Structures are given as structure tokens and as C-alpha cells.
Amino acid sequence: MATSPKYRPVSITRFPSGGQTSTSSRRYTHRRLIILLAFALLVSSGTMLVFHAVTGSFSLSSSTRLTGPGCRKDAEFSIIRWGTNKNSRNSNNNGNYRQDPERHNNNNDNNGAGSPWINDNDQPSNEYARPRQALPKLNDEHDIQLPQDEQQQQQIVNRPREPLVQENSSNNSADVTTPDEEGVAVDEDESSEEVEEYPPFEESLDASDSTQYITYLPYAGITNQFYGMLRGMEVAKALGRTLIIPPITASSHDKSKQNQPWSRFLDLDHFQELTGAKVVEFHKLRNVEQAEFNQLQCRITCGFGSKRTIDFTAKGFLKQWNLNVTLSALSIDATKIDTITKALVPHRRDKYICISNTYKVSVPDKSEWERFGQHLHFTQELEDFVQAYLDKNLEKSEAVYNPKTRTTIVPTQKYIAIHARRGDFAQYCQDNFKGPKMIHCLPSTEDFAARIDVIQARLNPTGSLKGILPVFVATNERRPEELKKFADLGWSYLDHDLMGTADQLGVFGPMMVDQVFMAHAQALVGIQMSTFSRVGALRQRDWHNRKMEYL
């Protein structure tokens, strides 16, 4: 009987019997193995490529090991340019970084001076340096080998990033070595402006004048700029050049976008008479109101321009003075002053030399203060401002007759000064100092009060009320409860708004007035971790033969 189509069995496909079935199966298996092996090789090669791209630029050979914070042994860096467009001078844009396609070609004519084999193993001084925890991350883009053909170069453009530590202080009385604004690399297509080329800076100098100059980019806050100036004087002296001193420039601490010449507060004429140093201020050579944009050529020192970008202060300086900068490598990126001066020998005929950083320069025995710093006395205008305040708020001393000079002298009033850094400093101290070490960075008002009691007892052993010295506090403290504690203890804090300091002396007047109070106090109590306090301590020691009371 015929089978109904509805119930007809399904035909089963059969392989040929015998050896043919085994051979076909093995071919199918081989094809699968080949496909799997190819896929595994593809994945493996991709992983190695990614690993090489991620780790390659961060690996340093023995010839490129670090010699200190921000420095390395060789000078295989690309030239970096920083600039700001003319049309954006008054905007909030701090400019762009551009990496030049050509690598620096060091043509020496000094028979070995400035060789990459110069020994620079000594570590830089850490007395005024930032704690290691506060150092910015290194920028190792310069380790990437770029092609030599200029037309094939890929330009890498940098832009500023947010500050590592935000500072917000309208009346700072101190500077501290806390993190400052650095830069970070971005892709070229993210840059909104091209860096323009301008006439070189030397064209703005008097060609008929045979003077040879050296200058530098200012760094960080006012005290760091002060030490950068002193170490710049050391480099200038070693090279026999005249130092062009940049003005005090707004840092990330205040962000006022202003500058003032150092001669407003320090007597540079008297300083040159005492030391024989040759200095000139930037505004004496360049009228910013009339100057066109110029291109400043700076040589890289201490990694500023290679491993890290120039900071917020340097960017502000360049923008305020209509300058773009090209940062190029020396034969070695060094911190030791002897090594730097040797590396600068090939440029001995240049009209001017600019180096990217002087604050980090290591001077033997830290002699910059003894040779230069102690001879930078305050101007008469600054001294008179402080004296007028003392005359107004304290009883004048009785006149004293000096038989040697046959003159009558009215002694300056005696007082005790405290430097109490608060505000922006608090978070830094809490992040870096714990437990009993906190008193060395952020002492409390009670800590200060205990030390003041000891000092008062020493200076007034009889305990008479008349012998109690007034106490002035230089501080950026603004919390009402803390200011009330000062008042309850009978202390007066230097309120520069009420004193009209900035109105009369300018934006950096408050900090310099604080320094005058600290320098001339009968006793000074300060903070061990603050460079601002330490400068006051040096003036106390060398000007008055007194020892500062550190907490």
C-alpha cells in the first residue's frame, strides 16, 4: 500500500562509507584549527601593540635615569613652544603649547663643554623644595622618537589643565611650596588657536649696547619667585652677565593677573652697591604698553619644558609682557649650577640667555642667601608705611641721645610677630602631615599662645604690665571664630583692608608689609614648613642677630 505523503519518512543524508568519511571529517577539523590559531595570533599581536603603546614612552633606559625632581640625564627632547594669540590677550585663555617638529640640534663649538656626559649626579637642594608628595606627575612625551622629515611631523599641542591645588586668598601673607598649575598634553584637533611666530626678543634690546643678559621665567608664589631671583643672580654671576629680573607676578595663590617690580619693595640700587651684582628689571628694557609681541627663546633647566610644563606664574608673565616662548633643550637637563653654566657655554656669544627655571637650581651650600639675599633691604617707602602704622597704634618710645653721633634717636617700638598661615594652607597640611607633626605645618591658636607666654616671660622677667609686648599676627585667617580668639588674647592681626595697604603699595603690598613686620620684631614665631616664615627667620638672624621661634 502506498504511503501517504503526510506520514512519509524524512530522508536521512548519508556520508559515503569507508575512508572518505574519515578524510572529510579531518579536513573540517583542520580548517577549524587554522581559523582558531589565526584568531589567537591576531588577538596576541593586538595585545602586544597596546602594551607597547602604553608602556613605551614611560620606560627609561640607564642613560635617561632621573637625577632629581624633574630632571634626567640626556637631552633628547623636542623643542616646545608656548604662546598666546594677540586677539586673546585679555581673555581667560592662558595660551597653547606646541611641540616643534624638529628635534633640538646642539651645535657645539666649545670642544666638549656642555657635553651630555657632564656629571650631574648630585641631588638638588630640598630645603625650599616642595614635599615629594606634592610634586606633579612627570610628562614623558619627549621620550617618543619623532621622524626627522619636517613635513611628516605630527604637532602635539598642549593646553593648561586645572591647578593641582586650588588657592583662594585675597590677602595672603605667605607663600608655600604647594602644587602649582602645570600643563597636560591634548590632541592637536582640540587646540582652538595656532601659535604665531613673532620677531625674536633680542630685536627689542638695544643693539648698540654691548651688555649681555640672562633672564628666567618666574615660578610659583612670591617667596619662590624671591628664591628664583637669588639663584638667577648666582647663574648670572657665574656667567658674567647682567640679570634681567622679571617682576613679581601673580601666581595660582592670588590669580590677580597683575605684576609689580621688585624695586617697589626692595632697594636694588643699594643692593648692587653692596654686592657688585649687575641686575636690571624687566620694565626698564621693555615698555609693555608699546611693545609688540616677541618670541623668547628659553633653554630648559630642571625639566621645565620637558618633563613638566611651565607653571601658572610663568604663563601669566608671558601673557602680561606680550611674549611667546620657545623652550629648547641644552645638552643636559640639569639642576646643579655648575652643570647648567657649562651647558650654556655654546651660547656665550648670544645677546641674551633665558632659562626656564631658576627656583630648582641647586647652589652649593645654599649660599644664595649669604651672597645676595641678606643684602636685599626694604625700600624706605615700605619701611615708612610700617613705621606709620606702629606710630599710630603703639606708644612711641622715648628719645635716646647717642654720644658717638651726637644725635637723638627715637627707637622703634618693640613688639612680637606671629606668622600664622591658614586658609589655603590647611588642606595641604592635613593631606601631608598627621598626628604630632601637624604642629610644624598648621599649629593651632592655642599652640601659638603657649609659645607667646614663654617669650613674654623671657623678655619681661619681672612680669610688669608695662613690660608686656604687643603681638601682631601676619595671617590669611578669615574665620570669625579664630579672629575672635586673637582678639581675646590681646593680639592684633594685620588687617590690610583697614590699613589700605594694597591701595598705597599695590597688590603685593600686603605680603611685603607682613615681611617687614616679621623681620623687625623683637621676637618672631613662625611655621617650620612655610618658606615665608623661613625668609623672616633669615632676616631676623642676619639683620638683628635673633633666633626665630619655630613651632
C-alpha positions as CSV (number, residue, x, y, z in Angstrom):
1,M,0.0,0.0,0.0
2,A,1.3,3.4,-0.9
3,T,2.5,5.6,2.0
4,S,0.7,8.8,2.5
5,P,2.8,11.9,1.9
6,K,1.8,13.2,5.3
7,Y,3.5,10.3,7.0
8,R,6.4,9.8,4.6
9,P,9.7,9.3,6.5
10,V,12.3,12.1,6.1
11,S,15.2,11.1,4.0
12,I,18.5,10.9,6.0
13,T,21.6,12.2,4.4
14,R,24.3,9.7,4.5
15,F,28.1,10.1,4.0
16,P,29.8,7.7,1.8
17,S,31.1,4.7,3.7
18,G,34.7,3.8,4.2
19,G,37.8,6.1,4.2
20,Q,36.0,9.0,2.5
21,T,34.1,9.8,5.7
22,S,37.2,9.9,7.9
23,T,39.1,12.2,5.4
24,S,36.3,14.7,5.1
25,S,36.0,15.0,8.8
26,R,39.7,15.6,9.3
27,R,39.7,18.3,6.7
28,Y,36.8,20.1,8.5
29,T,38.6,19.8,11.8
30,H,41.9,21.2,10.3
31,R,40.0,24.2,8.9
32,R,38.6,25.0,12.4
33,L,42.0,24.7,14.0
34,I,43.6,27.1,11.4
35,I,40.8,29.6,12.0
36,L,41.2,29.4,15.8
37,L,45.0,29.7,15.5
38,A,44.8,32.8,13.2
39,F,42.3,34.5,15.6
40,A,44.6,33.8,18.6
41,L,47.6,35.3,16.8
42,L,45.5,38.4,15.9
43,V,44.5,38.9,19.5
44,S,48.0,38.3,20.7
45,S,49.6,40.8,18.3
46,G,46.9,43.4,19.2
47,T,47.6,43.0,22.9
48,M,51.4,43.5,22.4
49,L,50.8,46.6,20.3
50,V,48.6,48.1,23.0
51,F,51.2,47.2,25.7
52,H,54.0,48.8,23.7
53,A,52.0,52.0,23.1
54,V,51.1,52.3,26.8
55,T,54.5,51.5,28.3
56,G,56.9,52.6,25.7
57,S,57.0,56.3,26.4
58,F,57.4,55.7,30.1
59,S,60.4,53.3,30.1
60,L,63.7,55.0,30.8
61,S,67.0,53.4,29.9
62,S,70.0,53.7,32.1
63,S,71.1,56.7,30.1
64,T,67.9,58.5,30.9
65,R,67.5,57.9,34.6
66,L,66.4,60.8,36.9
67,T,69.0,62.9,38.7
68,G,66.5,64.7,40.9
69,P,62.9,66.0,40.7
70,G,62.0,66.8,37.2
71,C,65.5,66.2,35.6
72,R,67.0,63.4,33.5
73,K,70.4,62.6,32.1
74,D,70.1,63.1,28.4
75,A,68.7,66.0,26.4
76,E,66.7,64.1,23.7
77,F,63.8,66.5,23.9
78,S,61.8,68.2,21.3
79,I,61.6,72.0,21.2
80,I,58.4,73.2,22.9
81,R,56.7,76.5,22.1
82,W,54.2,78.3,24.2
83,G,52.3,81.4,23.1
84,T,49.1,83.3,23.2
85,N,47.3,84.8,20.3
86,K,47.3,88.6,20.0
87,N,43.5,88.7,19.9
88,S,43.2,86.6,23.1
89,R,45.5,88.6,25.4
90,N,42.6,89.8,27.6
91,S,40.7,86.5,27.6
92,N,41.0,83.8,30.1
93,N,43.0,81.6,27.7
94,N,46.4,81.1,29.1
95,G,47.9,80.1,25.7
96,N,49.0,77.0,24.0
97,Y,52.0,74.7,24.0
98,R,53.3,73.5,20.7
99,Q,55.9,70.8,20.2
100,D,58.2,71.8,17.4
101,P,58.6,69.1,14.7
102,E,62.4,69.4,14.6
103,R,64.4,67.9,17.4
104,H,66.9,70.2,19.0
105,N,70.2,70.2,17.2
106,N,73.0,71.0,19.6
107,N,75.9,72.5,17.5
108,N,78.7,72.9,20.0
109,D,81.8,75.0,19.4
110,N,83.2,74.6,22.9
111,N,85.2,71.4,22.5
112,G,83.3,69.3,24.8
113,A,81.7,71.9,27.2
114,G,78.0,71.1,27.6
115,S,78.5,67.5,26.6
116,P,75.8,65.0,27.5
117,W,78.5,63.2,29.5
118,I,78.8,66.0,32.1
119,N,78.4,64.5,35.5
120,D,75.2,65.8,37.3
121,N,74.6,63.1,39.9
122,D,74.2,65.4,42.8
123,Q,70.7,65.8,44.1
124,P,69.2,69.3,44.1
125,S,68.6,71.1,47.4
126,N,65.3,70.2,49.2
127,E,65.4,72.9,51.8
128,Y,63.0,75.1,49.9
129,A,61.5,72.4,47.6
130,R,58.1,71.0,47.7
131,P,57.5,67.8,49.6
132,R,57.7,64.8,47.3
133,Q,54.0,64.0,47.7
134,A,53.1,67.4,46.2
135,L,55.2,67.1,43.0
136,P,53.2,66.9,39.8
137,K,53.2,63.8,37.6
138,L,56.0,63.7,35.0
139,N,55.3,64.4,31.4
140,D,57.2,61.9,29.3
141,E,56.1,62.8,25.8
142,H,59.6,63.8,24.9
143,D,60.7,60.1,25.0
144,I,58.7,59.4,21.8
145,Q,61.0,59.2,18.8
146,L,59.8,61.5,16.1
147,P,60.6,61.2,12.4
148,Q,63.2,63.6,11.0
149,D,61.4,64.9,8.0
150,E,59.7,68.1,9.0
151,Q,56.8,67.7,6.6
152,Q,56.0,64.3,8.2
153,Q,55.8,65.6,11.7
154,Q,52.8,65.4,13.9
155,Q,52.4,68.5,16.0
156,I,51.4,67.9,19.6
157,V,49.6,70.7,21.2
158,N,49.3,71.2,25.0
159,R,46.8,73.3,26.9
160,P,46.7,74.2,30.6
161,R,44.8,72.0,33.0
162,E,43.2,72.7,36.3
163,P,45.5,73.5,39.2
164,L,46.6,70.6,41.3
165,V,45.7,72.7,44.4
166,Q,43.1,75.4,44.2
167,E,44.1,78.6,46.1
168,N,41.6,81.3,47.0
169,S,43.1,84.0,49.1
170,S,42.5,87.8,48.7
171,N,45.0,88.7,51.4
172,N,47.8,86.1,51.5
173,S,50.6,86.8,53.9
174,A,52.7,83.8,52.9
175,D,53.9,81.6,50.2
176,V,54.3,77.8,50.5
177,T,55.7,75.2,48.3
178,T,52.4,73.6,47.5
179,P,51.5,72.2,44.0
180,D,51.2,74.8,41.3
181,E,49.4,74.8,37.9
182,E,51.0,72.6,35.3
183,G,50.1,71.5,31.8
184,V,48.9,68.3,30.2
185,A,49.1,67.2,26.6
186,V,46.0,67.0,24.4
187,D,45.3,66.1,20.8
188,E,46.1,68.6,18.1
189,D,42.5,68.9,16.9
190,E,41.4,70.1,20.4
191,S,43.5,73.3,20.1
192,S,41.5,76.3,19.2
193,E,44.4,78.6,18.2
194,E,47.6,78.4,16.3
195,V,50.8,79.7,17.9
196,E,52.0,82.6,15.8
197,E,55.7,83.4,15.1
198,Y,56.9,86.8,16.2
199,P,60.1,88.8,15.9
200,P,62.8,87.5,18.3
201,F,63.2,89.0,21.7
202,E,66.7,90.3,21.1
203,E,65.4,92.7,18.4
204,S,63.7,94.6,21.3
205,L,67.0,95.1,23.0
206,D,69.4,98.0,22.3
207,A,71.8,96.6,19.6
208,S,74.4,99.4,20.3
209,D,74.7,98.2,23.9
210,S,77.3,95.6,24.4
211,T,75.7,94.3,27.7
212,Q,75.0,90.6,27.7
213,Y,71.9,89.5,29.7
214,I,70.4,86.4,31.2
215,T,66.8,86.0,32.4
216,Y,64.4,83.3,33.5
217,L,60.7,82.5,33.8
218,P,59.2,83.3,37.3
219,Y,57.9,80.3,39.2
220,A,55.0,79.8,41.7
221,G,54.3,82.3,44.6
222,I,56.1,85.3,45.8
223,T,58.6,83.6,48.1
224,N,59.5,81.0,45.5
225,Q,59.9,83.9,43.0
226,F,62.2,85.6,45.5
227,Y,64.4,82.5,45.7
228,G,64.3,82.1,42.0
229,M,65.7,85.6,41.7
230,L,68.5,84.8,44.1
231,R,69.5,81.7,42.3
232,G,69.2,83.6,39.0
233,M,71.8,86.0,40.4
234,E,74.1,83.0,41.1
235,V,73.8,81.9,37.5
236,A,74.3,85.4,36.2
237,K,77.4,85.9,38.4
238,A,78.9,82.6,37.1
239,L,78.4,83.6,33.5
240,G,79.5,87.3,34.0
241,R,76.1,88.5,32.7
242,T,73.6,91.1,33.8
243,L,70.4,89.5,35.2
244,I,67.1,90.7,33.8
245,I,64.7,90.3,36.8
246,P,61.1,89.5,36.0
247,P,58.6,91.4,38.1
248,I,56.6,89.8,41.0
249,T,53.9,88.0,39.1
250,A,50.5,86.8,40.2
251,S,50.5,83.1,41.0
252,S,47.8,80.4,41.4
253,H,47.6,81.6,45.0
254,D,46.0,85.0,44.2
255,K,45.2,85.0,40.5
256,S,45.2,88.8,40.4
257,K,46.7,88.7,36.9
258,Q,49.0,91.6,37.9
259,N,52.7,92.2,38.4
260,Q,54.9,94.7,40.3
261,P,58.6,95.3,40.0
262,W,60.7,94.1,42.9
263,S,62.2,97.6,43.3
264,R,58.9,98.8,44.6
265,F,59.7,96.9,47.8
266,L,63.5,96.0,47.7
267,D,66.3,98.6,47.3
268,L,68.0,97.2,44.3
269,D,70.4,100.2,43.8
270,H,71.8,99.8,47.3
271,F,71.9,96.0,46.8
272,Q,74.2,96.5,43.7
273,E,76.5,98.7,45.7
274,L,76.8,96.1,48.5
275,T,77.3,93.1,46.3
276,G,78.6,94.3,42.9
277,A,75.9,92.2,41.2
278,K,74.6,93.5,37.9
279,V,70.8,93.5,37.6
280,V,68.2,95.3,35.6
281,E,64.4,95.0,35.9
282,F,62.3,93.8,33.0
283,H,60.3,97.0,32.8
284,K,63.5,99.0,32.3
285,L,64.1,97.2,29.0
286,R,60.6,96.7,27.8
287,N,57.6,99.1,27.7
288,V,54.7,96.7,27.8
289,E,52.3,99.5,26.7
290,Q,54.2,99.9,23.4
291,A,55.9,96.6,22.9
292,E,54.8,94.3,20.1
293,F,54.7,90.5,20.6
294,N,58.2,88.9,20.6
295,Q,59.4,85.3,20.6
296,L,61.5,84.5,23.7
297,Q,64.0,81.6,23.4
298,C,64.5,79.8,26.7
299,R,66.7,76.8,27.4
300,I,65.3,74.0,29.5
301,T,66.5,73.6,33.1
302,C,65.2,71.2,35.8
303,G,62.7,69.6,33.4
304,F,60.6,72.8,33.0
305,G,59.7,72.4,29.3
306,S,60.5,68.7,29.0
307,K,59.1,66.6,31.9
308,R,56.8,69.3,33.1
309,T,55.3,72.4,31.6
310,I,56.0,75.9,32.7
311,D,53.6,76.8,35.5
312,F,50.7,79.3,36.0
313,T,53.0,82.1,37.1
314,A,55.3,81.8,34.0
315,K,52.3,81.7,31.7
316,G,50.9,84.8,33.3
317,F,54.2,86.6,32.9
318,L,54.5,85.8,29.2
319,K,50.9,86.9,28.6
320,Q,51.3,90.2,30.5
321,W,54.5,91.1,28.7
322,N,53.5,90.2,25.1
323,L,55.8,87.2,24.8
324,N,55.6,83.8,23.2
325,V,58.3,81.4,24.3
326,T,60.2,78.6,22.6
327,L,61.7,76.0,25.1
328,S,64.6,74.1,23.7
329,A,67.0,71.6,25.3
330,L,70.5,72.1,26.4
331,S,73.0,69.2,26.1
332,I,71.8,68.1,29.5
333,D,68.7,68.9,31.6
334,A,70.4,69.8,34.9
335,T,69.8,71.3,38.3
336,K,73.4,71.8,39.5
337,I,74.5,75.3,38.8
338,D,78.0,74.2,37.7
339,T,76.4,71.8,35.1
340,I,74.0,74.5,33.9
341,T,76.7,77.0,33.3
342,K,78.8,74.5,31.4
343,A,75.9,73.6,29.2
344,L,75.3,77.3,28.5
345,V,78.8,77.8,27.1
346,P,77.8,77.2,23.5
347,H,75.5,80.2,23.8
348,R,78.2,82.5,25.2
349,R,78.0,84.9,22.3
350,D,74.2,85.3,22.5
351,K,72.9,88.8,23.4
352,Y,70.7,87.2,26.0
353,I,70.1,83.8,27.5
354,C,66.8,82.7,29.1
355,I,66.4,79.6,31.2
356,S,63.1,78.0,32.0
357,N,63.5,77.7,35.8
358,T,65.9,79.0,38.5
359,Y,63.9,78.1,41.7
360,K,65.0,74.5,41.4
361,V,68.7,75.3,40.7
362,S,70.9,73.7,43.2
363,V,73.6,76.1,44.6
364,P,76.4,74.6,46.7
365,D,75.9,75.2,50.4
366,K,72.8,77.2,49.6
367,S,75.0,80.3,49.5
368,E,72.5,82.4,47.6
369,W,71.1,83.9,50.8
370,E,74.5,84.8,52.2
371,R,75.8,86.2,49.0
372,F,72.7,88.1,47.8
373,G,69.6,87.6,49.9
374,Q,70.7,89.3,53.1
375,H,71.7,92.4,51.2
376,L,68.2,93.0,49.7
377,H,66.9,95.5,52.2
378,F,63.4,97.0,52.1
379,T,62.8,100.4,50.4
380,Q,62.3,103.5,52.5
381,E,58.7,103.7,51.3
382,L,57.9,100.3,52.6
383,E,59.7,100.9,56.0
384,D,57.9,104.2,56.4
385,F,54.5,102.6,55.8
386,V,55.1,100.1,58.6
387,Q,56.5,102.8,60.9
388,A,53.5,105.0,60.4
389,Y,51.2,102.1,61.4
390,L,53.3,101.5,64.5
391,D,53.3,105.2,65.5
392,K,49.5,105.2,65.1
393,N,48.8,102.1,67.2
394,L,51.6,102.0,69.7
395,E,53.1,104.4,72.2
396,K,56.2,106.0,70.9
397,S,59.5,105.2,72.6
398,E,61.4,107.9,74.4
399,A,64.2,109.6,72.5
400,V,67.7,108.4,73.3
401,Y,70.8,110.6,72.8
402,N,73.7,108.9,71.0
403,P,77.0,110.5,72.2
404,K,79.0,109.0,69.4
405,T,77.0,110.6,66.6
406,R,75.8,113.4,68.8
407,T,72.2,112.8,67.6
408,T,69.0,112.0,69.2
409,I,67.3,108.7,68.2
410,V,63.8,107.6,68.7
411,P,63.9,103.8,69.0
412,T,61.4,101.7,67.0
413,Q,58.6,100.3,69.1
414,K,59.1,96.8,70.3
415,Y,56.6,94.0,69.5
416,I,56.3,90.3,68.9
417,A,55.2,89.0,65.5
418,I,53.4,85.8,64.6
419,H,53.2,84.3,61.1
420,A,50.1,82.0,61.0
421,R,49.4,80.6,57.6
422,R,45.9,79.3,57.4
423,G,43.2,79.2,54.6
424,D,44.6,77.5,51.5
425,F,47.4,76.0,53.6
426,A,45.1,74.0,55.8
427,Q,44.2,71.3,53.3
428,Y,47.8,70.9,52.2
429,C,48.9,70.3,55.8
430,Q,46.1,67.9,56.5
431,D,47.0,65.8,53.5
432,N,50.7,65.7,54.2
433,F,51.2,65.8,58.0
434,K,49.5,63.7,60.5
435,G,49.5,63.5,64.3
436,P,52.2,65.3,66.2
437,K,53.8,66.6,63.0
438,M,50.8,68.8,62.3
439,I,52.1,71.5,64.7
440,H,55.0,72.1,62.3
441,C,52.6,72.9,59.5
442,L,49.3,74.0,60.9
443,P,49.7,75.0,64.6
444,S,46.5,76.0,66.4
445,T,46.0,79.4,68.0
446,E,46.4,77.6,71.4
447,D,49.9,76.4,70.2
448,F,50.9,79.9,69.3
449,A,49.5,81.2,72.6
450,A,51.6,78.8,74.6
451,R,54.8,79.8,72.8
452,I,54.0,83.5,73.2
453,D,53.6,83.1,77.0
454,V,57.2,81.6,77.1
455,I,58.6,84.5,75.1
456,Q,56.8,87.2,77.1
457,A,58.2,85.7,80.3
458,R,61.7,85.7,78.9
459,L,61.6,89.3,77.6
460,N,59.8,90.6,80.7
461,P,61.2,88.6,83.6
462,T,59.6,90.9,86.2
463,G,56.2,90.3,84.8
464,S,55.3,94.0,84.9
465,L,52.3,95.1,82.8
466,K,54.4,97.8,81.1
467,G,56.9,95.2,80.0
468,I,54.3,93.1,78.1
469,L,55.0,93.5,74.4
470,P,52.1,93.9,71.9
471,V,51.6,91.0,69.5
472,F,50.9,91.4,65.8
473,V,49.7,88.4,63.7
474,A,50.5,88.2,59.9
475,T,47.9,85.8,58.6
476,N,45.4,85.0,55.9
477,E,43.0,83.6,58.5
478,R,39.4,84.9,57.9
479,R,37.3,82.7,60.1
480,P,35.4,84.9,62.6
481,E,35.8,82.5,65.5
482,E,39.6,82.4,65.0
483,L,39.9,86.1,64.7
484,K,38.0,86.4,67.9
485,K,40.5,84.2,69.6
486,F,43.3,86.5,68.5
487,A,41.4,89.5,70.0
488,D,40.6,87.7,73.2
489,L,44.3,87.0,73.7
490,G,45.0,90.7,73.1
491,W,46.7,90.2,69.8
492,S,46.2,92.4,66.7
493,Y,46.1,90.8,63.2
494,L,47.3,92.9,60.3
495,D,44.1,93.8,58.5
496,H,45.3,95.1,55.2
497,D,41.9,96.2,54.1
498,L,41.6,98.6,57.0
499,M,45.3,99.5,56.7
500,G,44.8,100.4,53.0
501,T,48.0,98.5,52.1
502,A,47.1,97.5,48.6
503,D,45.7,100.9,47.8
504,Q,49.0,102.6,48.7
505,L,51.6,99.9,47.9
506,G,49.9,97.7,45.2
507,V,48.6,94.2,45.0
508,F,51.7,92.6,46.5
509,G,52.0,95.2,49.3
510,P,50.2,93.2,52.0
511,M,52.7,90.3,51.7
512,M,55.7,92.6,51.8
513,V,54.4,94.6,54.7
514,D,54.0,91.3,56.6
515,Q,57.6,90.6,55.8
516,V,58.7,93.9,57.3
517,F,56.8,93.2,60.5
518,M,58.3,89.8,60.8
519,A,61.9,91.0,60.0
520,H,62.0,93.7,62.7
521,A,60.0,92.1,65.5
522,Q,61.7,91.7,68.9
523,A,60.7,88.0,68.6
524,L,59.1,86.1,65.8
525,V,57.1,82.9,65.9
526,G,56.6,81.1,62.6
527,I,55.8,77.8,60.9
528,Q,58.6,75.4,60.1
529,M,57.0,74.2,56.8
530,S,56.5,77.7,55.3
531,T,59.2,79.3,53.2
532,F,57.6,82.6,54.0
533,S,58.4,82.0,57.7
534,R,61.9,80.9,56.9
535,V,62.8,84.0,55.0
536,G,61.6,86.0,58.0
537,A,63.9,83.8,60.2
538,L,66.9,84.6,58.0
539,R,66.3,88.3,58.2
540,Q,66.0,88.0,62.0
541,R,69.2,86.2,62.2
542,D,71.4,88.3,59.9
543,W,69.8,91.7,60.5
544,H,69.2,91.6,64.2
545,N,71.1,88.6,65.5
546,R,68.0,87.0,66.8
547,K,66.7,83.4,66.5
548,M,63.2,82.7,65.3
549,E,60.8,80.6,67.4
550,Y,59.6,77.8,65.2
551,L,56.6,75.7,66.0
